[in-house]
Amino acid sequence: MRKNRLIAVALMLLLPLLASSIQAEESAEDIVIKSLQTFKGDDAVGEAQYTTHLKREDRTEVVRMFRFWKAYRGVDGLHSKTLFYNTYPPQNRSAVLVWSYMPETGKPPKRWLYLPMFKSVEEINPDEAAKIPGGGDPYFYSSVLQVQQLIPRMPDQDTHKLEGTEEINGVKHYIIRSTPVEKSDDYKFDYTLNWIRSDNYLPVKTEYFRNGKKIIVKNTDWKKMGESYVWEKVVATDLRTENTTTLTFRDSRINVGLKDEVFRKESLMKSPADWLQ
């Protein structure tokens, strides 16, 4: 009898611990949501460089741009606005403006392109814009990093499954399989596998699959700025062509107080210097 009583007491003491352990267990969707909350800023500005090595042609292309970004968090249905100024090579100068909407609005992103040689601003067809980074700039056709790999998808656009964990450099990483809820022309992958750190929820690796084959691998290095993490370097390799694109950043700043006027169509005809003062 005394033994049974001791067992009952032990179980009573253990139950709260077991309950808290169960409650602490995270779902795959919880992990994905946390991975999208690593940037806590309201806006960001910086200079980016795309370096693409074309394996078969044995040549390298370099594109530099200034990027201005502002969060809207659902105001007027908007998720964010981004303005790109392509500054190198000089003969390919251009500017692109992207307005991204919250998934629940059902609205595709709006994109406008300015080419100085034509001195006109044109809205870009969504089907064309989905192919290339910079929101539709024609000088990015060779980049492995397309807009589909650069703009994070909202959690409810995919179903998420925890496939397992892997320890890398002493840190446990969750491996999440994300599959689109609906197929769409602007997202051409069947699913992705995402490696997300368990200590700070930073996504560090993504593998993209199509027709049952792994076709692109992306690795991301991060650096901390204040309470936020920002990209330091992103490297993507196309396993079919062996082409590689490396995206690096410099002079990154956050919470600089970018105004709405930066993200108007008229701003495309200005220069980065107008907003960097």
Rosetta silent file (secondary structure, phi, psi, omega in degrees, C-alpha in Angstrom):
SEQUENCE: MRKNRLIAVALMLLLPLLASSIQAEESAEDIVIKSLQTFKGDDAVGEAQYTTHLKREDRTEVVRMFRFWKAYRGVDGLHSKTLFYNTYPPQNRSAVLVWSYMPETGKPPKRWLYLPMFKSVEEINPDEAAKIPGGGDPYFYSSVLQVQQLIPRMPDQDTHKLEGTEEINGVKHYIIRSTPVEKSDDYKFDYTLNWIRSDNYLPVKTEYFRNGKKIIVKNTDWKKMGESYVWEKVVATDLRTENTTTLTFRDSRINVGLKDEVFRKESLMKSPADWLQ
SCORE:     score description
SCORE:     0.000 S_00000001
   1 L     0.000  -46.499 -179.305    0.000    0.000    0.000 S_00000001
   2 H   -61.986  -37.631  179.657    2.775    2.411    0.993 S_00000001
   3 H   -63.780  -43.245  179.313    4.579    1.629   -2.265 S_00000001
   4 H   -63.583  -37.271 -179.805    1.456    2.382   -4.318 S_00000001
   5 H   -65.793  -39.362  178.833    0.998    5.650   -2.436 S_00000001
   6 H   -64.915  -40.149  178.436    4.587    6.680   -3.224 S_00000001
   7 H   -63.451  -42.165  179.644    4.056    5.886   -6.908 S_00000001
   8 H   -62.995  -42.769  178.676    0.864    7.967   -6.932 S_00000001
   9 H   -63.215  -42.831  179.867    2.653   10.902   -5.296 S_00000001
  10 H   -61.216  -41.517  179.073    5.528   10.617   -7.779 S_00000001
  11 H   -64.698  -39.159  178.837    3.089   10.639  -10.689 S_00000001
  12 H   -63.157  -37.166  178.855    1.336   13.703   -9.284 S_00000001
  13 H   -71.230  -32.342 -177.465    4.689   15.492   -9.088 S_00000001
  14 H   -80.317  -27.753 -175.095    5.595   14.456  -12.617 S_00000001
  15 H   -55.086  -46.463  178.671    2.292   15.391  -14.251 S_00000001
  16 H   -59.993  -36.674  179.635    2.935   19.167  -14.298 S_00000001
  17 H   -67.495  -41.638  178.478    6.344   18.535  -15.854 S_00000001
  18 H   -65.077  -40.537 -179.663    4.857   16.242  -18.473 S_00000001
  19 H   -63.906  -43.605 -179.244    2.084   18.732  -19.212 S_00000001
  20 H   -67.006  -33.317  178.124    4.521   21.602  -19.625 S_00000001
  21 H   -65.692  -41.639  179.224    6.668   19.436  -21.886 S_00000001
  22 H   -65.868  -42.731 -178.884    3.673   18.636  -24.077 S_00000001
  23 H   -65.774  -31.021 -176.272    2.593   22.277  -24.200 S_00000001
  24 H   -77.166  -16.546 -178.775    6.129   23.358  -25.090 S_00000001
  25 L   -65.860  128.967 -174.814    6.254   21.070  -28.119 S_00000001
  26 L   -97.911  145.031  174.202    6.050   23.210  -31.230 S_00000001
  27 L   -83.418  164.796  178.065    4.225   22.414  -34.425 S_00000001
  28 H   -60.024  -39.026  179.591    5.865   22.800  -37.814 S_00000001
  29 H   -66.055  -38.376  176.737    3.667   25.834  -38.482 S_00000001
  30 H   -58.771  -43.347 -178.725    4.731   27.425  -35.168 S_00000001
  31 H   -64.373  -43.166  179.315    8.375   27.037  -36.176 S_00000001
  32 H   -63.308  -43.795  179.482    7.759   28.576  -39.603 S_00000001
  33 H   -59.909  -44.124  179.348    5.892   31.533  -38.088 S_00000001
  34 H   -64.767  -32.646  179.495    8.756   32.187  -35.670 S_00000001
  35 H   -68.115  -20.897  178.873   11.246   32.032  -38.547 S_00000001
  36 L   -91.779   -1.201 -178.084    9.372   34.923  -40.180 S_00000001
  37 L  -107.266   15.474 -178.044    9.546   37.057  -37.037 S_00000001
  38 L   -76.332  -20.733  175.156   13.327   37.398  -36.877 S_00000001
  39 L  -100.690  119.397 -174.830   13.172   40.868  -38.464 S_00000001
  40 L  -110.892   10.866 -176.934   11.511   43.321  -36.105 S_00000001
  41 L   -84.471  166.121  177.010   12.194   46.551  -37.985 S_00000001
  42 L   -93.864  -25.324  178.495    9.781   48.926  -39.675 S_00000001
  43 E  -157.669  169.409 -178.929   12.000   49.650  -42.671 S_00000001
  44 E  -155.482  150.392  176.853   15.414   48.876  -44.152 S_00000001
  45 E  -145.221  146.926  178.962   17.868   50.282  -46.674 S_00000001
  46 E   178.631  172.366  178.728   21.134   48.969  -48.071 S_00000001
  47 E  -106.560  132.518 -178.016   23.219   48.146  -51.118 S_00000001
  48 E  -120.111  149.839  176.197   23.065   44.650  -52.573 S_00000001
  49 E  -131.341  127.598  173.339   25.226   42.872  -55.131 S_00000001
  50 E   -99.764  124.120  175.060   24.259   39.827  -57.200 S_00000001
  51 E  -119.268  112.455 -176.918   27.215   37.833  -58.538 S_00000001
  52 E  -112.270  122.526  175.362   26.165   35.046  -60.905 S_00000001
  53 E  -100.919  120.063  179.771   28.659   32.523  -62.257 S_00000001
  54 E   -94.187  106.967 -170.493   27.439   30.800  -65.422 S_00000001
  55 L   -59.931  -52.208 -174.036   29.173   27.413  -65.396 S_00000001
  56 L   -68.638  -33.343  179.693   28.788   26.354  -69.022 S_00000001
  57 L   -87.987   -9.381 -179.986   29.666   29.782  -70.397 S_00000001
  58 L    50.515   51.754  176.325   32.472   30.192  -67.852 S_00000001
  59 E  -144.401  162.630 -176.647   31.663   33.819  -67.183 S_00000001
  60 E  -124.086  135.004  176.328   30.455   35.942  -64.285 S_00000001
  61 E  -112.193  139.680  179.608   27.786   38.637  -64.234 S_00000001
  62 E  -124.711  130.975  175.264   27.581   41.320  -61.540 S_00000001
  63 E  -130.011  131.379  177.123   24.552   43.499  -60.763 S_00000001
  64 E  -117.325  147.594 -179.361   24.456   46.091  -57.962 S_00000001
  65 E  -151.757  155.769  166.401   21.406   47.823  -56.548 S_00000001
  66 E   -97.745  139.887 -178.031   20.127   49.962  -53.716 S_00000001
  67 E  -125.704  128.185  175.818   17.127   48.498  -51.919 S_00000001
  68 E  -118.514  130.420 -175.340   14.550   50.413  -49.863 S_00000001
  69 E  -136.521  141.409  179.411   11.920   48.424  -47.936 S_00000001
  70 E  -141.221  133.123  178.198    9.045   49.404  -45.647 S_00000001
  71 E   -83.886  140.422  176.161    6.597   47.227  -43.668 S_00000001
  72 L  -116.814  -20.527  171.378    2.867   48.031  -43.796 S_00000001
  73 L    51.306   44.290  173.854    1.558   45.070  -41.760 S_00000001
  74 L    94.895   -8.230  177.477   -1.906   44.967  -43.313 S_00000001
  75 H   -64.356  125.661 -175.666   -2.591   48.700  -43.666 S_00000001
  76 H    56.510   27.093  178.806   -4.696   49.067  -46.845 S_00000001
  77 H    78.352    3.391 -175.088   -4.150   45.338  -47.339 S_00000001
  78 E   -88.471  142.020  171.530   -0.417   45.838  -47.878 S_00000001
  79 E   -90.063  -48.262 -179.038    2.336   43.616  -46.537 S_00000001
  80 E  -167.344  167.201  173.040    5.269   45.795  -47.645 S_00000001
  81 E  -129.173  141.265 -178.238    6.671   48.047  -50.357 S_00000001
  82 E  -134.185  136.378  177.958   10.125   47.715  -51.923 S_00000001
  83 E  -122.582  125.630  179.081   12.040   50.055  -54.208 S_00000001
  84 E  -113.554  133.410  169.684   15.088   48.859  -56.160 S_00000001
  85 E  -116.510  113.082  177.199   17.588   51.084  -57.976 S_00000001
  86 E   -84.747  121.132 -172.159   19.923   49.097  -60.225 S_00000001
  87 E  -113.158  -13.980 -179.360   23.198   51.023  -60.441 S_00000001
  88 E  -147.313  137.819   -0.336   25.673   48.580  -62.052 S_00000001
  89 L   -68.079  150.706 -172.816   26.469   47.881  -64.808 S_00000001
  90 H   -59.579  -31.749 -179.010   25.924   51.546  -65.721 S_00000001
  91 H   -72.548  -11.829 -178.929   24.437   50.784  -69.137 S_00000001
  92 H  -111.184   27.627  179.615   21.711   48.760  -67.420 S_00000001
  93 L   -60.738  138.653  179.484   20.495   51.353  -64.943 S_00000001
  94 E  -164.264  175.205  177.035   16.852   50.906  -64.033 S_00000001
  95 E  -145.278  144.373 -178.702   14.430   51.079  -61.106 S_00000001
  96 E  -134.255  135.630  176.718   11.668   48.760  -59.904 S_00000001
  97 E  -117.349  131.741 -178.501    8.876   49.370  -57.394 S_00000001
  98 E  -126.685  126.565  171.444    7.012   46.447  -55.775 S_00000001
  99 E  -108.571  116.841  179.728    3.864   46.603  -53.640 S_00000001
 100 E  -103.745  134.232 -176.629    3.245   43.263  -51.882 S_00000001
 101 E  -104.494  157.628  175.791   -0.196   42.488  -50.433 S_00000001
 102 L   -64.571  143.327 -176.979   -1.287   40.292  -47.528 S_00000001
 103 H   -55.399  -36.135 -176.222   -2.270   36.766  -48.706 S_00000001
 104 H   -65.985  -16.934  178.319   -5.858   37.119  -47.459 S_00000001
 105 H   -75.004  -22.995 -177.110   -6.464   39.950  -49.946 S_00000001
 106 L    72.678   10.027 -177.632   -5.923   37.586  -52.861 S_00000001
 107 L   -92.675  133.916  173.570   -4.083   40.366  -54.680 S_00000001
 108 L   -74.930  159.220  177.621   -0.889   39.658  -56.639 S_00000001
 109 L   -60.365  146.864  172.238    2.022   42.066  -56.141 S_00000001
 110 E   -98.992  137.534 -177.642    2.008   45.249  -58.201 S_00000001
 111 E  -137.487  139.733  176.815    5.265   46.096  -59.954 S_00000001
 112 E  -128.673  142.841 -177.839    6.456   49.064  -61.969 S_00000001
 113 E  -122.187  136.066  175.077    9.630   49.363  -64.028 S_00000001
 114 E  -120.583  121.826  174.502   11.540   52.480  -65.064 S_00000001
 115 E  -112.198  115.468 -176.515   14.147   52.317  -67.840 S_00000001
 116 L   -54.915  -33.346 -177.108   16.018   55.632  -68.251 S_00000001
 117 L   -63.891  -28.375  178.896   16.573   55.050  -71.974 S_00000001
 118 L   -99.690  -13.591  178.000   12.796   55.155  -72.544 S_00000001
 119 L    53.133   42.807  179.134   12.077   57.736  -69.823 S_00000001
 120 E  -146.399  152.742  177.623    8.799   56.063  -68.931 S_00000001
 121 E  -105.788  127.670 -179.102    7.304   54.033  -66.077 S_00000001
 122 E  -125.750  139.519  174.176    5.443   50.854  -67.019 S_00000001
 123 E   -77.144  139.758 -173.326    3.458   48.414  -64.897 S_00000001
 124 L   -96.506  137.443  175.705    4.810   44.881  -65.236 S_00000001
 125 L   -61.902  129.540 -177.344    2.706   41.856  -66.133 S_00000001
 126 H   -55.765  -36.883 -179.670    2.569   39.542  -63.057 S_00000001
 127 H   -64.254  -37.614  179.031    3.442   36.448  -65.122 S_00000001
 128 H   -73.996  -40.472 -177.019    6.618   38.100  -66.389 S_00000001
 129 H   -65.305  -29.237 -176.901    7.552   39.575  -63.015 S_00000001
 130 L   -67.141  -17.158 -174.768    7.369   36.183  -61.309 S_00000001
 131 L   -81.840  -21.862 -165.817   10.360   34.940  -63.314 S_00000001
 132 L  -136.651  148.410  178.907   12.965   37.403  -62.143 S_00000001
 133 L   -74.318  171.944 -176.303   14.276   39.134  -59.017 S_00000001
 134 L    75.394   11.132  175.601   14.081   42.842  -58.505 S_00000001
 135 L    73.085   18.894  175.716   10.356   42.547  -59.175 S_00000001
 136 L   125.563   11.741 -179.153   10.613   42.289  -62.940 S_00000001
 137 L   -74.846  127.617 -175.760   13.879   43.860  -64.035 S_00000001
 138 H   -67.252  -11.431 -177.459   15.014   42.316  -67.354 S_00000001
 139 H   -86.439    8.675 -179.086   18.693   42.390  -66.331 S_00000001
 140 H  -112.612   14.865 -174.441   18.246   39.544  -63.839 S_00000001
 141 L   -58.593  -33.358 -175.063   17.293   36.724  -66.190 S_00000001
 142 L   -84.120   -9.372 -176.302   20.491   34.752  -65.509 S_00000001
 143 L   -68.845  136.897  173.177   20.263   34.912  -61.701 S_00000001
 144 L   -71.953  -33.943  178.442   19.599   31.675  -59.829 S_00000001
 145 L   -79.577   96.619  177.235   18.007   33.763  -57.067 S_00000001
 146 L   -92.042  173.124 -178.226   14.619   34.572  -58.520 S_00000001
 147 H   -59.731  -27.528  179.865   11.856   36.501  -56.782 S_00000001
 148 H   -66.360  -25.029  178.439   10.390   33.153  -55.663 S_00000001
 149 H   -96.514   -6.060 -174.096   13.468   32.542  -53.501 S_00000001
 150 H  -105.956  -29.831 -179.498   13.736   36.101  -52.184 S_00000001
 151 L   -99.272  117.539 -178.985   10.256   37.001  -50.950 S_00000001
 152 L   -61.306  141.325  175.485    9.153   34.871  -47.953 S_00000001
 153 L   -84.067  146.963  176.750    5.846   33.063  -48.347 S_00000001
 154 L   -71.105  146.263 -174.961    3.153   33.580  -45.736 S_00000001
 155 H   -55.087  -36.240 -176.195    2.651   30.531  -43.450 S_00000001
 156 H   -80.716    1.285  174.647   -0.919   29.863  -44.614 S_00000001
 157 H   -80.504  -14.807 -177.334    0.178   29.594  -48.247 S_00000001
 158 E  -132.450  159.481  165.131    1.705   26.180  -47.473 S_00000001
 159 E   -97.088  143.098 -172.097    1.096   23.130  -45.344 S_00000001
 160 E  -122.134  137.840 -179.977    4.049   22.399  -43.052 S_00000001
 161 E  -135.832  131.839  176.132    5.393   19.098  -41.756 S_00000001
 162 E   -79.595  111.145 -177.517    8.311   18.473  -39.404 S_00000001
 163 E   -84.712  -21.481 -178.351   10.428   15.881  -41.215 S_00000001
 164 E   156.257 -166.829  177.688   13.054   15.600  -38.479 S_00000001
 165 E  -133.527  159.705  177.153   16.016   17.395  -36.958 S_00000001
 166 E  -144.743  134.369  177.988   19.723   17.655  -37.741 S_00000001
 167 E   -91.064  123.534  179.938   22.559   18.877  -35.553 S_00000001
 168 E  -127.924  121.592 -178.769   24.880   21.294  -37.353 S_00000001
 169 L    51.648   40.401  176.248   27.856   22.852  -35.548 S_00000001
 170 L    80.635    3.081 -178.955   26.349   21.882  -32.218 S_00000001
 171 E  -115.861  130.554  176.377   22.950   23.480  -32.934 S_00000001
 172 E   -72.677  132.862  177.085   19.763   21.495  -33.518 S_00000001
 173 E  -117.520  132.508  172.134   18.006   22.420  -36.777 S_00000001
 174 E   -78.551  141.237  174.138   14.381   21.635  -37.578 S_00000001
 175 E  -110.710  111.131 -174.866   13.771   20.253  -41.069 S_00000001
 176 E  -110.321  128.810  173.376   10.387   21.499  -42.292 S_00000001
 177 E   -96.350  122.673 -179.197    8.676   20.355  -45.471 S_00000001
 178 E  -116.806  123.154 -177.086    6.447   23.108  -46.905 S_00000001
 179 E  -120.597  128.430 -179.077    3.975   22.273  -49.676 S_00000001
 180 E   -56.235  136.856  175.791    1.833   24.912  -51.451 S_00000001
 181 L   -67.284  -40.764  178.466   -1.854   24.756  -50.559 S_00000001
 182 L  -131.345  141.749  175.437   -2.705   25.820  -54.105 S_00000001
 183 L   -75.231  144.439  177.771   -0.638   25.705  -57.261 S_00000001
 184 E  -146.508  156.760 -177.596    0.014   29.037  -58.909 S_00000001
 185 L   -68.273  -24.158 -176.249    1.876   30.335  -61.943 S_00000001
 186 L   -94.330    7.087  173.474    4.090   32.594  -59.844 S_00000001
 187 E  -141.001  107.293 -165.878    5.409   29.763  -57.628 S_00000001
 188 L  -104.960   23.984  179.390    6.733   26.829  -59.606 S_00000001
 189 L  -109.747  144.410  178.868    7.964   24.470  -56.879 S_00000001
 190 L   -75.046  -38.250  176.020    6.201   21.325  -55.650 S_00000001
 191 E  -169.319  168.860  175.568    7.629   21.713  -52.144 S_00000001
 192 E  -130.159  154.332  168.001   10.656   22.894  -50.171 S_00000001
 193 E  -111.406  127.370 -174.361   12.729   21.505  -47.323 S_00000001
 194 E  -121.893  127.251  175.607   13.793   24.211  -44.869 S_00000001
 195 E   -94.997  118.380 -175.944   16.491   23.968  -42.200 S_00000001
 196 E  -123.698  125.794 -179.597   15.598   26.297  -39.284 S_00000001
 197 E   -61.878  142.763 -179.805   17.805   26.787  -36.229 S_00000001
 198 L   -84.502  -17.041 -176.111   16.182   25.802  -32.930 S_00000001
 199 L   -87.337  -32.864 -179.140   17.963   28.490  -30.871 S_00000001
 200 L  -135.030    2.860  174.995   16.942   31.623  -32.805 S_00000001
 201 L    64.714   26.284  175.925   14.621   30.276  -35.565 S_00000001
 202 L   -81.270  128.252  173.973   16.759   31.579  -38.419 S_00000001
 203 E   -77.366  121.640 -172.901   16.185   29.703  -41.713 S_00000001
 204 E  -112.745  -15.483 -179.181   19.660   28.827  -42.965 S_00000001
 205 E  -151.799  139.706  176.076   19.064   26.401  -45.826 S_00000001
 206 E  -136.820  133.230  173.513   16.303   25.700  -48.326 S_00000001
 207 E  -112.803  131.641 -176.180   16.071   22.968  -50.946 S_00000001
 208 E  -107.363  133.216 -176.312   13.564   23.449  -53.787 S_00000001
 209 E  -120.661  142.165  174.490   11.892   20.479  -55.503 S_00000001
 210 E  -144.706  133.587 -179.291   10.044   20.144  -58.785 S_00000001
 211 L    52.813   39.139  176.256    8.738   16.952  -60.414 S_00000001
 212 L    79.479    2.383 -177.733   10.295   14.892  -57.642 S_00000001
 213 E  -118.914  142.325  173.625   13.795   16.297  -58.126 S_00000001
 214 E   -77.333  121.871 -173.833   15.848   18.686  -56.034 S_00000001
 215 E  -116.033  -26.887 -178.541   16.733   21.515  -58.407 S_00000001
 216 E  -138.247  139.542  174.165   17.942   24.477  -56.317 S_00000001
 217 E  -122.885  129.948 -179.889   19.772   24.768  -52.990 S_00000001
 218 E  -122.575  130.991  176.139   19.898   28.082  -51.107 S_00000001
 219 E  -119.775  138.112 -174.778   22.082   28.844  -48.071 S_00000001
 220 E  -126.381  127.601  171.667   21.680   32.004  -45.973 S_00000001
 221 E  -102.288  140.083 -176.056   24.109   33.687  -43.566 S_00000001
 222 E  -119.459  157.384  168.661   22.662   36.190  -41.088 S_00000001
 223 E  -136.558  152.348 -175.682   23.952   39.014  -38.916 S_00000001
 224 E   -93.331  133.904  175.070   22.307   40.699  -35.956 S_00000001
 225 E  -129.410  106.996 -175.683   21.373   44.391  -36.002 S_00000001
 226 L    63.708 -125.828  178.635   19.804   45.557  -32.757 S_00000001
 227 L   -93.332    1.689 -175.817   16.943   43.163  -32.007 S_00000001
 228 E  -110.847  158.985  169.852   16.684   42.042  -35.633 S_00000001
 229 E  -110.875  139.185  178.679   18.541   39.649  -37.892 S_00000001
 230 E  -129.209  157.775  177.516   19.278   40.650  -41.503 S_00000001
 231 E   -63.406  136.989  170.842   20.766   38.819  -44.459 S_00000001
 232 E  -106.143  -41.982  177.613   24.541   38.987  -44.739 S_00000001
 233 E  -154.793  138.406  176.066   24.981   36.585  -47.656 S_00000001
 234 E  -127.746  127.876 -179.504   22.669   34.345  -49.679 S_00000001
 235 E  -123.481  127.290  178.894   24.058   31.697  -52.042 S_00000001
 236 E  -125.787  136.931  179.084   21.881   29.696  -54.448 S_00000001
 237 E  -123.718  130.788  174.439   22.985   26.899  -56.778 S_00000001
 238 E   -89.147  112.828 -175.019   20.979   25.455  -59.662 S_00000001
 239 L   -70.369  -15.601  179.330   21.779   21.733  -59.613 S_00000001
 240 L   -81.111  -38.094 -176.112   20.726   21.346  -63.253 S_00000001
 241 L  -109.106  -14.880 -173.763   23.116   23.924  -64.708 S_00000001
 242 L    67.083   13.533  172.997   25.606   24.318  -61.812 S_00000001
 243 L   -70.691  145.989 -178.907   25.090   28.082  -62.078 S_00000001
 244 E  -132.464  134.787  174.270   25.557   29.906  -58.770 S_00000001
 245 E  -119.143  130.437  176.763   24.328   33.301  -57.592 S_00000001
 246 E  -114.736  125.091  179.041   25.748   34.996  -54.491 S_00000001
 247 E  -109.033  119.921  179.492   23.858   37.902  -52.957 S_00000001
 248 E  -122.920  161.311 -175.200   25.845   40.118  -50.567 S_00000001
 249 E  -132.056  151.799  172.008   24.989   43.319  -48.698 S_00000001
 250 E  -147.269  157.628 -179.920   26.778   46.378  -47.396 S_00000001
 251 E    54.663   37.687  178.145   25.801   49.537  -45.526 S_00000001
 252 E   -72.921  136.464  176.885   22.604   47.879  -44.302 S_00000001
 253 E  -138.268  148.889  177.457   20.492   50.030  -41.978 S_00000001
 254 E  -128.062  157.810  178.677   17.127   49.488  -40.320 S_00000001
 255 L    54.321   51.745  179.514   14.494   51.780  -38.798 S_00000001
 256 L   -93.137   -4.787  178.067   15.696   54.852  -40.672 S_00000001
 257 L    82.876   40.090  178.855   12.195   56.347  -40.914 S_00000001
 258 L   -62.842  134.390 -178.502   11.459   55.910  -44.634 S_00000001
 259 L   -91.544  162.492 -179.347    8.386   57.905  -45.657 S_00000001
 260 H   -59.784  -31.371 -176.127    5.545   56.752  -47.899 S_00000001
 261 H   -63.123  -21.207  177.848    6.654   59.117  -50.661 S_00000001
 262 H   -63.035  -28.478 -170.024    9.725   56.933  -51.252 S_00000001
 263 H  -108.015   33.136  173.349    7.454   54.189  -52.581 S_00000001
 264 L   -98.903  159.199 -179.500    5.449   56.104  -55.185 S_00000001
 265 H   -58.582  -33.624 -178.994    5.740   55.556  -58.928 S_00000001
 266 H   -63.383  -24.212 -178.230    7.252   59.025  -59.290 S_00000001
 267 H   -69.340  -20.800 -179.252   10.189   57.904  -57.135 S_00000001
 268 H   -61.255  -27.572 -177.618   11.369   55.536  -59.856 S_00000001
 269 H   -91.083    3.522  175.823   12.709   58.486  -61.829 S_00000001
 270 L   -93.603 -168.862  178.717   14.751   59.776  -58.908 S_00000001
 271 L  -123.251  160.453  178.827   18.101   58.463  -57.649 S_00000001
 272 H   -55.467  -32.140 -177.770   19.080   56.623  -54.441 S_00000001
 273 H   -60.064  -27.866 -179.783   20.843   59.777  -53.251 S_00000001
 274 H   -65.057  -24.567 -176.472   17.455   61.510  -52.938 S_00000001
 275 L  -111.438   -4.810 -177.210   16.486   59.100  -50.142 S_00000001
 276 L   -95.500    0.551 -178.437   19.885   58.451  -48.538 S_00000001
 277 L   -74.313    0.000    0.000   20.350   61.922  -47.093 S_00000001
